[in-house]
């Protein structure tokens, strides 16, 4: 994922999980670091779908533990 797309994604993550974008790193854990409740994840998926123009399964997002795992999945989905 290129730097521009990573920055856009980090902004969406920060907005959805109500944190400063500066704390988002590839190792950031959705559960431990971002307190990713079911409601926040649902909102996050909606934002991702808008950003990517693709349908994304909430169940697949729940399996991703870190931001880097999300980057990897998005690269696969968007190719």
PyMOL Python script that loads the backbone (N, CA, C, O; Angstrom):
from pymol import cmd

cmd.read_pdbstr("""\
ATOM      1  N   UNK A   1       0.851  -1.169   0.000  1.00  0.00           N
ATOM      2  CA  UNK A   1       0.000   0.000   0.000  1.00  0.00           C
ATOM      3  C   UNK A   1       0.896   1.232   0.000  1.00  0.00           C
ATOM      4  O   UNK A   1       1.832   1.329   0.794  1.00  0.00           O
ATOM      5  N   UNK A   2       0.603   2.175  -0.900  1.00  0.00           N
ATOM      6  CA  UNK A   2       1.452   3.355  -0.983  1.00  0.00           C
ATOM      7  C   UNK A   2       1.187   4.314   0.183  1.00  0.00           C
ATOM      8  O   UNK A   2       0.204   4.171   0.909  1.00  0.00           O
ATOM      9  N   UNK A   3       2.079   5.287   0.345  1.00  0.00           N
ATOM     10  CA  UNK A   3       2.024   6.194   1.485  1.00  0.00           C
ATOM     11  C   UNK A   3       0.738   7.020   1.507  1.00  0.00           C
ATOM     12  O   UNK A   3       0.177   7.264   2.575  1.00  0.00           O
ATOM     13  N   UNK A   4       0.271   7.449   0.340  1.00  0.00           N
ATOM     14  CA  UNK A   4      -0.958   8.256   0.288  1.00  0.00           C
ATOM     15  C   UNK A   4      -2.173   7.454   0.754  1.00  0.00           C
ATOM     16  O   UNK A   4      -2.988   7.948   1.532  1.00  0.00           O
ATOM     17  N   UNK A   5      -2.288   6.222   0.275  1.00  0.00           N
ATOM     18  CA  UNK A   5      -3.416   5.371   0.674  1.00  0.00           C
ATOM     19  C   UNK A   5      -3.321   4.995   2.154  1.00  0.00           C
ATOM     20  O   UNK A   5      -4.334   4.931   2.849  1.00  0.00           O
ATOM     21  N   UNK A   6      -2.107   4.750   2.628  1.00  0.00           N
ATOM     22  CA  UNK A   6      -1.925   4.447   4.054  1.00  0.00           C
ATOM     23  C   UNK A   6      -2.348   5.632   4.911  1.00  0.00           C
ATOM     24  O   UNK A   6      -2.990   5.454   5.946  1.00  0.00           O
ATOM     25  N   UNK A   7      -1.994   6.826   4.490  1.00  0.00           N
ATOM     26  CA  UNK A   7      -2.374   8.031   5.230  1.00  0.00           C
ATOM     27  C   UNK A   7      -3.891   8.211   5.248  1.00  0.00           C
ATOM     28  O   UNK A   7      -4.459   8.574   6.278  1.00  0.00           O
ATOM     29  N   UNK A   8      -4.549   7.960   4.112  1.00  0.00           N
ATOM     30  CA  UNK A   8      -6.013   8.049   4.052  1.00  0.00           C
ATOM     31  C   UNK A   8      -6.650   7.022   4.988  1.00  0.00           C
ATOM     32  O   UNK A   8      -7.587   7.331   5.724  1.00  0.00           O
ATOM     33  N   UNK A   9      -6.137   5.825   4.949  1.00  0.00           N
ATOM     34  CA  UNK A   9      -6.664   4.766   5.800  1.00  0.00           C
ATOM     35  C   UNK A   9      -6.436   5.091   7.273  1.00  0.00           C
ATOM     36  O   UNK A   9      -7.327   4.889   8.098  1.00  0.00           O
ATOM     37  N   UNK A  10      -5.257   5.590   7.605  1.00  0.00           N
ATOM     38  CA  UNK A  10      -4.973   5.956   8.992  1.00  0.00           C
ATOM     39  C   UNK A  10      -5.918   7.047   9.479  1.00  0.00           C
ATOM     40  O   UNK A  10      -6.319   7.044  10.643  1.00  0.00           O
ATOM     41  N   UNK A  11      -6.274   7.974   8.606  1.00  0.00           N
ATOM     42  CA  UNK A  11      -7.218   9.047   8.967  1.00  0.00           C
ATOM     43  C   UNK A  11      -8.589   8.454   9.256  1.00  0.00           C
ATOM     44  O   UNK A  11      -9.241   8.848  10.223  1.00  0.00           O
ATOM     45  N   UNK A  12      -9.032   7.516   8.431  1.00  0.00           N
ATOM     46  CA  UNK A  12     -10.318   6.855   8.659  1.00  0.00           C
ATOM     47  C   UNK A  12     -10.289   6.086   9.983  1.00  0.00           C
ATOM     48  O   UNK A  12     -11.244   6.139  10.758  1.00  0.00           O
ATOM     49  N   UNK A  13      -9.200   5.379  10.233  1.00  0.00           N
ATOM     50  CA  UNK A  13      -9.059   4.638  11.492  1.00  0.00           C
ATOM     51  C   UNK A  13      -9.133   5.599  12.670  1.00  0.00           C
ATOM     52  O   UNK A  13      -9.872   5.357  13.624  1.00  0.00           O
ATOM     53  N   UNK A  14      -8.377   6.678  12.609  1.00  0.00           N
ATOM     54  CA  UNK A  14      -8.355   7.657  13.700  1.00  0.00           C
ATOM     55  C   UNK A  14      -9.740   8.257  13.931  1.00  0.00           C
ATOM     56  O   UNK A  14     -10.173   8.399  15.074  1.00  0.00           O
ATOM     57  N   UNK A  15     -10.426   8.606  12.864  1.00  0.00           N
ATOM     58  CA  UNK A  15     -11.760   9.190  12.995  1.00  0.00           C
ATOM     59  C   UNK A  15     -12.755   8.207  13.595  1.00  0.00           C
ATOM     60  O   UNK A  15     -13.514   8.561  14.497  1.00  0.00           O
ATOM     61  N   UNK A  16     -12.752   6.981  13.101  1.00  0.00           N
ATOM     62  CA  UNK A  16     -13.718   5.981  13.555  1.00  0.00           C
ATOM     63  C   UNK A  16     -13.488   5.544  14.996  1.00  0.00           C
ATOM     64  O   UNK A  16     -14.439   5.301  15.739  1.00  0.00           O
ATOM     65  N   UNK A  17     -12.229   5.447  15.382  1.00  0.00           N
ATOM     66  CA  UNK A  17     -11.917   4.965  16.720  1.00  0.00           C
ATOM     67  C   UNK A  17     -11.556   6.089  17.689  1.00  0.00           C
ATOM     68  O   UNK A  17     -11.121   5.854  18.816  1.00  0.00           O
ATOM     69  N   UNK A  18     -11.752   7.327  17.206  1.00  0.00           N
ATOM     70  CA  UNK A  18     -11.605   8.528  18.036  1.00  0.00           C
ATOM     71  C   UNK A  18     -10.252   8.616  18.729  1.00  0.00           C
ATOM     72  O   UNK A  18     -10.163   8.797  19.943  1.00  0.00           O
ATOM     73  N   UNK A  19      -9.194   8.484  17.917  1.00  0.00           N
ATOM     74  CA  UNK A  19      -7.829   8.637  18.413  1.00  0.00           C
ATOM     75  C   UNK A  19      -7.080   9.602  17.502  1.00  0.00           C
ATOM     76  O   UNK A  19      -7.534   9.910  16.399  1.00  0.00           O
ATOM     77  N   UNK A  20      -5.943  10.071  17.967  1.00  0.00           N
ATOM     78  CA  UNK A  20      -5.085  10.929  17.163  1.00  0.00           C
ATOM     79  C   UNK A  20      -4.420  10.081  16.091  1.00  0.00           C
ATOM     80  O   UNK A  20      -3.922   8.992  16.375  1.00  0.00           O
ATOM     81  N   UNK A  21      -4.411  10.578  14.866  1.00  0.00           N
ATOM     82  CA  UNK A  21      -3.827   9.818  13.749  1.00  0.00           C
ATOM     83  C   UNK A  21      -2.360   9.476  14.019  1.00  0.00           C
ATOM     84  O   UNK A  21      -1.851   8.498  13.471  1.00  0.00           O
ATOM     85  N   UNK A  22      -1.681  10.250  14.841  1.00  0.00           N
ATOM     86  CA  UNK A  22      -0.278  10.008  15.148  1.00  0.00           C
ATOM     87  C   UNK A  22      -0.023   8.731  15.926  1.00  0.00           C
ATOM     88  O   UNK A  22       1.110   8.251  15.963  1.00  0.00           O
ATOM     89  N   UNK A  23      -1.054   8.168  16.551  1.00  0.00           N
ATOM     90  CA  UNK A  23      -0.854   6.927  17.311  1.00  0.00           C
ATOM     91  C   UNK A  23      -1.039   5.685  16.454  1.00  0.00           C
ATOM     92  O   UNK A  23      -0.784   4.574  16.919  1.00  0.00           O
ATOM     93  N   UNK A  24      -1.478   5.852  15.211  1.00  0.00           N
ATOM     94  CA  UNK A  24      -1.718   4.718  14.320  1.00  0.00           C
ATOM     95  C   UNK A  24      -0.405   4.290  13.680  1.00  0.00           C
ATOM     96  O   UNK A  24       0.244   5.073  12.987  1.00  0.00           O
ATOM     97  N   UNK A  25      -0.024   3.045  13.918  1.00  0.00           N
ATOM     98  CA  UNK A  25       1.152   2.442  13.295  1.00  0.00           C
ATOM     99  C   UNK A  25       0.731   1.084  12.732  1.00  0.00           C
ATOM    100  O   UNK A  25      -0.364   0.614  13.042  1.00  0.00           O
ATOM    101  N   UNK A  26       1.554   0.453  11.929  1.00  0.00           N
ATOM    102  CA  UNK A  26       1.191  -0.889  11.436  1.00  0.00           C
ATOM    103  C   UNK A  26       0.958  -1.890  12.568  1.00  0.00           C
ATOM    104  O   UNK A  26       0.193  -2.841  12.402  1.00  0.00           O
ATOM    105  N   UNK A  27       1.606  -1.690  13.710  1.00  0.00           N
ATOM    106  CA  UNK A  27       1.465  -2.623  14.831  1.00  0.00           C
ATOM    107  C   UNK A  27       0.289  -2.297  15.751  1.00  0.00           C
ATOM    108  O   UNK A  27       0.042  -3.026  16.712  1.00  0.00           O
ATOM    109  N   UNK A  28      -0.429  -1.228  15.476  1.00  0.00           N
ATOM    110  CA  UNK A  28      -1.565  -0.850  16.315  1.00  0.00           C
ATOM    111  C   UNK A  28      -2.612  -1.959  16.302  1.00  0.00           C
ATOM    112  O   UNK A  28      -3.037  -2.419  15.242  1.00  0.00           O
ATOM    113  N   UNK A  29      -3.016  -2.379  17.492  1.00  0.00           N
ATOM    114  CA  UNK A  29      -4.021  -3.428  17.650  1.00  0.00           C
ATOM    115  C   UNK A  29      -5.408  -2.789  17.733  1.00  0.00           C
ATOM    116  O   UNK A  29      -5.622  -1.847  18.496  1.00  0.00           O
ATOM    117  N   UNK A  30      -6.337  -3.306  16.949  1.00  0.00           N
ATOM    118  CA  UNK A  30      -7.691  -2.772  16.990  1.00  0.00           C
ATOM    119  C   UNK A  30      -8.327  -2.975  18.360  1.00  0.00           C
ATOM    120  O   UNK A  30      -9.031  -2.090  18.847  1.00  0.00           O
ATOM    121  N   UNK A  31      -8.095  -4.111  18.982  1.00  0.00           N
ATOM    122  CA  UNK A  31      -8.705  -4.409  20.274  1.00  0.00           C
ATOM    123  C   UNK A  31      -7.947  -3.733  21.421  1.00  0.00           C
ATOM    124  O   UNK A  31      -8.538  -2.985  22.199  1.00  0.00           O
ATOM    125  N   UNK A  32      -6.664  -3.991  21.526  1.00  0.00           N
ATOM    126  CA  UNK A  32      -5.881  -3.483  22.652  1.00  0.00           C
ATOM    127  C   UNK A  32      -5.669  -1.970  22.616  1.00  0.00           C
ATOM    128  O   UNK A  32      -5.776  -1.300  23.643  1.00  0.00           O
ATOM    129  N   UNK A  33      -5.372  -1.438  21.441  1.00  0.00           N
ATOM    130  CA  UNK A  33      -5.009  -0.028  21.348  1.00  0.00           C
ATOM    131  C   UNK A  33      -6.175   0.890  20.988  1.00  0.00           C
ATOM    132  O   UNK A  33      -6.191   2.057  21.379  1.00  0.00           O
ATOM    133  N   UNK A  34      -7.147   0.366  20.247  1.00  0.00           N
ATOM    134  CA  UNK A  34      -8.214   1.223  19.734  1.00  0.00           C
ATOM    135  C   UNK A  34      -9.582   0.931  20.346  1.00  0.00           C
ATOM    136  O   UNK A  34     -10.567   1.589  20.011  1.00  0.00           O
ATOM    137  N   UNK A  35      -9.644  -0.056  21.241  1.00  0.00           N
ATOM    138  CA  UNK A  35     -10.904  -0.400  21.897  1.00  0.00           C
ATOM    139  C   UNK A  35     -12.026  -0.557  20.869  1.00  0.00           C
ATOM    140  O   UNK A  35     -13.061   0.104  20.953  1.00  0.00           O
ATOM    141  N   UNK A  36     -11.804  -1.431  19.914  1.00  0.00           N
ATOM    142  CA  UNK A  36     -12.705  -1.597  18.771  1.00  0.00           C
ATOM    143  C   UNK A  36     -13.961  -2.376  19.147  1.00  0.00           C
ATOM    144  O   UNK A  36     -14.005  -3.600  19.022  1.00  0.00           O
ATOM    145  N   UNK A  37     -14.968  -1.663  19.602  1.00  0.00           N
ATOM    146  CA  UNK A  37     -16.250  -2.294  19.909  1.00  0.00           C
ATOM    147  C   UNK A  37     -16.950  -2.694  18.609  1.00  0.00           C
ATOM    148  O   UNK A  37     -16.547  -2.279  17.522  1.00  0.00           O
ATOM    149  N   UNK A  38     -17.983  -3.490  18.732  1.00  0.00           N
ATOM    150  CA  UNK A  38     -18.737  -3.920  17.550  1.00  0.00           C
ATOM    151  C   UNK A  38     -19.324  -2.732  16.799  1.00  0.00           C
ATOM    152  O   UNK A  38     -19.295  -2.702  15.569  1.00  0.00           O
ATOM    153  N   UNK A  39     -19.851  -1.763  17.518  1.00  0.00           N
ATOM    154  CA  UNK A  39     -20.429  -0.586  16.881  1.00  0.00           C
ATOM    155  C   UNK A  39     -19.366   0.205  16.128  1.00  0.00           C
ATOM    156  O   UNK A  39     -19.596   0.631  14.996  1.00  0.00           O
ATOM    157  N   UNK A  40     -18.212   0.404  16.744  1.00  0.00           N
ATOM    158  CA  UNK A  40     -17.138   1.141  16.077  1.00  0.00           C
ATOM    159  C   UNK A  40     -16.648   0.397  14.844  1.00  0.00           C
ATOM    160  O   UNK A  40     -16.336   1.018  13.828  1.00  0.00           O
ATOM    161  N   UNK A  41     -16.577  -0.919  14.924  1.00  0.00           N
ATOM    162  CA  UNK A  41     -16.144  -1.700  13.761  1.00  0.00           C
ATOM    163  C   UNK A  41     -17.152  -1.604  12.623  1.00  0.00           C
ATOM    164  O   UNK A  41     -16.765  -1.555  11.455  1.00  0.00           O
ATOM    165  N   UNK A  42     -18.421  -1.577  12.949  1.00  0.00           N
ATOM    166  CA  UNK A  42     -19.449  -1.446  11.923  1.00  0.00           C
ATOM    167  C   UNK A  42     -19.335  -0.103  11.218  1.00  0.00           C
ATOM    168  O   UNK A  42     -19.419  -0.029   9.992  1.00  0.00           O
ATOM    169  N   UNK A  43     -19.145   0.949  11.989  1.00  0.00           N
ATOM    170  CA  UNK A  43     -18.949   2.285  11.405  1.00  0.00           C
ATOM    171  C   UNK A  43     -17.682   2.292  10.561  1.00  0.00           C
ATOM    172  O   UNK A  43     -17.656   2.871   9.475  1.00  0.00           O
ATOM    173  N   UNK A  44     -16.641   1.654  11.058  1.00  0.00           N
ATOM    174  CA  UNK A  44     -15.371   1.585  10.341  1.00  0.00           C
ATOM    175  C   UNK A  44     -15.530   0.886   8.996  1.00  0.00           C
ATOM    176  O   UNK A  44     -15.003   1.351   7.985  1.00  0.00           O
ATOM    177  N   UNK A  45     -16.252  -0.221   8.983  1.00  0.00           N
ATOM    178  CA  UNK A  45     -16.478  -0.948   7.730  1.00  0.00           C
ATOM    179  C   UNK A  45     -17.228  -0.062   6.737  1.00  0.00           C
ATOM    180  O   UNK A  45     -16.896  -0.043   5.552  1.00  0.00           O
ATOM    181  N   UNK A  46     -18.231   0.668   7.209  1.00  0.00           N
ATOM    182  CA  UNK A  46     -18.972   1.570   6.322  1.00  0.00           C
ATOM    183  C   UNK A  46     -18.049   2.628   5.727  1.00  0.00           C
ATOM    184  O   UNK A  46     -18.154   2.952   4.544  1.00  0.00           O
ATOM    185  N   UNK A  47     -17.148   3.165   6.540  1.00  0.00           N
ATOM    186  CA  UNK A  47     -16.193   4.169   6.058  1.00  0.00           C
ATOM    187  C   UNK A  47     -15.210   3.552   5.058  1.00  0.00           C
ATOM    188  O   UNK A  47     -14.873   4.174   4.051  1.00  0.00           O
ATOM    189  N   UNK A  48     -14.754   2.334   5.340  1.00  0.00           N
ATOM    190  CA  UNK A  48     -13.849   1.643   4.413  1.00  0.00           C
ATOM    191  C   UNK A  48     -14.526   1.390   3.076  1.00  0.00           C
ATOM    192  O   UNK A  48     -13.921   1.563   2.018  1.00  0.00           O
ATOM    193  N   UNK A  49     -15.776   0.983   3.132  1.00  0.00           N
ATOM    194  CA  UNK A  49     -16.506   0.733   1.896  1.00  0.00           C
ATOM    195  C   UNK A  49     -16.643   2.005   1.069  1.00  0.00           C
ATOM    196  O   UNK A  49     -16.523   1.979  -0.155  1.00  0.00           O
ATOM    197  N   UNK A  50     -16.896   3.113   1.751  1.00  0.00           N
ATOM    198  CA  UNK A  50     -16.985   4.389   1.038  1.00  0.00           C
ATOM    199  C   UNK A  50     -15.637   4.770   0.431  1.00  0.00           C
ATOM    200  O   UNK A  50     -15.571   5.232  -0.708  1.00  0.00           O
ATOM    201  N   UNK A  51     -14.571   4.574   1.191  1.00  0.00           N
ATOM    202  CA  UNK A  51     -13.225   4.918   0.720  1.00  0.00           C
ATOM    203  C   UNK A  51     -12.796   4.055  -0.462  1.00  0.00           C
ATOM    204  O   UNK A  51     -12.204   4.557  -1.417  1.00  0.00           O
ATOM    205  N   UNK A  52     -13.094   2.765  -0.398  1.00  0.00           N
ATOM    206  CA  UNK A  52     -12.605   1.836  -1.417  1.00  0.00           C
ATOM    207  C   UNK A  52     -13.598   1.597  -2.553  1.00  0.00           C
ATOM    208  O   UNK A  52     -13.212   1.139  -3.629  1.00  0.00           O
ATOM    209  N   UNK A  53     -14.868   1.903  -2.318  1.00  0.00           N
ATOM    210  CA  UNK A  53     -15.875   1.619  -3.328  1.00  0.00           C
ATOM    211  C   UNK A  53     -16.175   0.141  -3.446  1.00  0.00           C
ATOM    212  O   UNK A  53     -16.714  -0.306  -4.459  1.00  0.00           O
ATOM    213  N   UNK A  54     -15.830  -0.628  -2.414  1.00  0.00           N
ATOM    214  CA  UNK A  54     -16.032  -2.080  -2.412  1.00  0.00           C
ATOM    215  C   UNK A  54     -16.842  -2.491  -1.193  1.00  0.00           C
ATOM    216  O   UNK A  54     -16.871  -1.784  -0.186  1.00  0.00           O
ATOM    217  N   UNK A  55     -17.497  -3.639  -1.291  1.00  0.00           N
ATOM    218  CA  UNK A  55     -18.203  -4.198  -0.145  1.00  0.00           C
ATOM    219  C   UNK A  55     -17.209  -4.994   0.683  1.00  0.00           C
ATOM    220  O   UNK A  55     -16.455  -5.811   0.153  1.00  0.00           O
ATOM    221  N   UNK A  56     -17.215  -4.747   1.998  1.00  0.00           N
ATOM    222  CA  UNK A  56     -16.266  -5.403   2.897  1.00  0.00           C
ATOM    223  C   UNK A  56     -17.051  -6.062   4.027  1.00  0.00           C
ATOM    224  O   UNK A  56     -17.930  -5.436   4.619  1.00  0.00           O
ATOM    225  N   UNK A  57     -16.749  -7.279   4.317  1.00  0.00           N
ATOM    226  CA  UNK A  57     -17.430  -8.050   5.354  1.00  0.00           C
ATOM    227  C   UNK A  57     -16.959  -7.638   6.747  1.00  0.00           C
ATOM    228  O   UNK A  57     -15.759  -7.582   7.016  1.00  0.00           O
ATOM    229  N   UNK A  58     -17.916  -7.352   7.624  1.00  0.00           N
ATOM    230  CA  UNK A  58     -17.587  -7.041   9.015  1.00  0.00           C
ATOM    231  C   UNK A  58     -16.890  -8.238   9.653  1.00  0.00           C
ATOM    232  O   UNK A  58     -15.964  -8.067  10.446  1.00  0.00           O
ATOM    233  N   UNK A  59     -17.324  -9.434   9.316  1.00  0.00           N
ATOM    234  CA  UNK A  59     -16.713 -10.643   9.882  1.00  0.00           C
ATOM    235  C   UNK A  59     -15.231 -10.739   9.536  1.00  0.00           C
ATOM    236  O   UNK A  59     -14.422 -11.150  10.366  1.00  0.00           O
ATOM    237  N   UNK A  60     -14.877 -10.359   8.311  1.00  0.00           N
ATOM    238  CA  UNK A  60     -13.456 -10.405   7.921  1.00  0.00           C
ATOM    239  C   UNK A  60     -12.656  -9.344   8.661  1.00  0.00           C
ATOM    240  O   UNK A  60     -11.507  -9.580   9.034  1.00  0.00           O
ATOM    241  N   UNK A  61     -13.250  -8.184   8.876  1.00  0.00           N
ATOM    242  CA  UNK A  61     -12.565  -7.122   9.617  1.00  0.00           C
ATOM    243  C   UNK A  61     -12.322  -7.571  11.054  1.00  0.00           C
ATOM    244  O   UNK A  61     -11.265  -7.287  11.618  1.00  0.00           O
ATOM    245  N   UNK A  62     -13.276  -8.260  11.647  1.00  0.00           N
ATOM    246  CA  UNK A  62     -13.138  -8.712  13.030  1.00  0.00           C
ATOM    247  C   UNK A  62     -11.946  -9.645  13.206  1.00  0.00           C
ATOM    248  O   UNK A  62     -11.358  -9.702  14.287  1.00  0.00           O
ATOM    249  N   UNK A  63     -11.586 -10.372  12.158  1.00  0.00           N
ATOM    250  CA  UNK A  63     -10.461 -11.304  12.243  1.00  0.00           C
ATOM    251  C   UNK A  63      -9.110 -10.599  12.181  1.00  0.00           C
ATOM    252  O   UNK A  63      -8.090 -11.183  12.546  1.00  0.00           O
ATOM    253  N   UNK A  64      -9.096  -9.359  11.727  1.00  0.00           N
ATOM    254  CA  UNK A  64      -7.841  -8.617  11.613  1.00  0.00           C
ATOM    255  C   UNK A  64      -7.493  -7.987  12.951  1.00  0.00           C
ATOM    256  O   UNK A  64      -8.275  -7.221  13.514  1.00  0.00           O
ATOM    257  N   UNK A  65      -6.324  -8.315  13.446  1.00  0.00           N
ATOM    258  CA  UNK A  65      -5.943  -7.841  14.765  1.00  0.00           C
ATOM    259  C   UNK A  65      -5.181  -6.523  14.738  1.00  0.00           C
ATOM    260  O   UNK A  65      -5.281  -5.728  15.672  1.00  0.00           O
ATOM    261  N   UNK A  66      -4.425  -6.290  13.679  1.00  0.00           N
ATOM    262  CA  UNK A  66      -3.591  -5.081  13.628  1.00  0.00           C
ATOM    263  C   UNK A  66      -3.848  -4.288  12.357  1.00  0.00           C
ATOM    264  O   UNK A  66      -4.460  -4.779  11.409  1.00  0.00           O
ATOM    265  N   UNK A  67      -3.373  -3.069  12.360  1.00  0.00           N
ATOM    266  CA  UNK A  67      -3.495  -2.209  11.185  1.00  0.00           C
ATOM    267  C   UNK A  67      -2.755  -2.821  10.004  1.00  0.00           C
ATOM    268  O   UNK A  67      -3.240  -2.748   8.875  1.00  0.00           O
ATOM    269  N   UNK A  68      -1.599  -3.418  10.235  1.00  0.00           N
ATOM    270  CA  UNK A  68      -0.855  -4.018   9.124  1.00  0.00           C
ATOM    271  C   UNK A  68      -1.640  -5.167   8.484  1.00  0.00           C
ATOM    272  O   UNK A  68      -1.578  -5.346   7.267  1.00  0.00           O
ATOM    273  N   UNK A  69      -2.377  -5.949   9.282  1.00  0.00           N
ATOM    274  CA  UNK A  69      -3.190  -7.017   8.695  1.00  0.00           C
ATOM    275  C   UNK A  69      -4.315  -6.429   7.848  1.00  0.00           C
ATOM    276  O   UNK A  69      -4.710  -7.026   6.846  1.00  0.00           O
ATOM    277  N   UNK A  70      -4.830  -5.276   8.235  1.00  0.00           N
ATOM    278  CA  UNK A  70      -5.839  -4.597   7.429  1.00  0.00           C
ATOM    279  C   UNK A  70      -5.233  -4.105   6.125  1.00  0.00           C
ATOM    280  O   UNK A  70      -5.835  -4.269   5.064  1.00  0.00           O
ATOM    281  N   UNK A  71      -4.048  -3.502   6.188  1.00  0.00           N
ATOM    282  CA  UNK A  71      -3.360  -3.053   4.964  1.00  0.00           C
ATOM    283  C   UNK A  71      -3.210  -4.214   3.982  1.00  0.00           C
ATOM    284  O   UNK A  71      -3.489  -4.071   2.792  1.00  0.00           O
ATOM    285  N   UNK A  72      -2.763  -5.368   4.496  1.00  0.00           N
ATOM    286  CA  UNK A  72      -2.545  -6.536   3.642  1.00  0.00           C
ATOM    287  C   UNK A  72      -3.846  -6.989   2.989  1.00  0.00           C
ATOM    288  O   UNK A  72      -3.873  -7.267   1.791  1.00  0.00           O
ATOM    289  N   UNK A  73      -4.916  -7.064   3.760  1.00  0.00           N
ATOM    290  CA  UNK A  73      -6.208  -7.487   3.214  1.00  0.00           C
ATOM    291  C   UNK A  73      -6.734  -6.509   2.190  1.00  0.00           C
ATOM    292  O   UNK A  73      -7.264  -6.918   1.156  1.00  0.00           O
ATOM    293  N   UNK A  74      -6.596  -5.219   2.461  1.00  0.00           N
ATOM    294  CA  UNK A  74      -7.067  -4.222   1.506  1.00  0.00           C
ATOM    295  C   UNK A  74      -6.298  -4.319   0.187  1.00  0.00           C
ATOM    296  O   UNK A  74      -6.879  -4.167  -0.888  1.00  0.00           O
ATOM    297  N   UNK A  75      -5.017  -4.567   0.273  1.00  0.00           N
ATOM    298  CA  UNK A  75      -4.226  -4.741  -0.958  1.00  0.00           C
ATOM    299  C   UNK A  75      -4.766  -5.911  -1.767  1.00  0.00           C
ATOM    300  O   UNK A  75      -4.871  -5.813  -2.989  1.00  0.00           O
ATOM    301  N   UNK A  76      -5.112  -7.017  -1.112  1.00  0.00           N
ATOM    302  CA  UNK A  76      -5.652  -8.171  -1.801  1.00  0.00           C
ATOM    303  C   UNK A  76      -7.038  -7.880  -2.379  1.00  0.00           C
ATOM    304  O   UNK A  76      -7.322  -8.241  -3.521  1.00  0.00           O
ATOM    305  N   UNK A  77      -7.894  -7.232  -1.600  1.00  0.00           N
ATOM    306  CA  UNK A  77      -9.253  -6.944  -2.039  1.00  0.00           C
ATOM    307  C   UNK A  77      -9.288  -5.990  -3.210  1.00  0.00           C
ATOM    308  O   UNK A  77     -10.143  -6.114  -4.087  1.00  0.00           O
ATOM    309  N   UNK A  78      -8.373  -5.042  -3.239  1.00  0.00           N
ATOM    310  CA  UNK A  78      -8.441  -3.968  -4.234  1.00  0.00           C
ATOM    311  C   UNK A  78      -7.656  -4.270  -5.492  1.00  0.00           C
ATOM    312  O   UNK A  78      -7.585  -3.421  -6.381  1.00  0.00           O
ATOM    313  N   UNK A  79      -7.067  -5.442  -5.601  1.00  0.00           N
ATOM    314  CA  UNK A  79      -6.313  -5.782  -6.816  1.00  0.00           C
ATOM    315  C   UNK A  79      -7.174  -6.471  -7.826  1.00  0.00           C
ATOM    316  O   UNK A  79      -6.698  -6.826  -8.905  1.00  0.00           O
TER     317      UNK A  79
END
""", "prot")
cmd.dss("prot")
cmd.show_as("cartoon", "prot")
cmd.util.cbc("prot")
cmd.orient("prot")
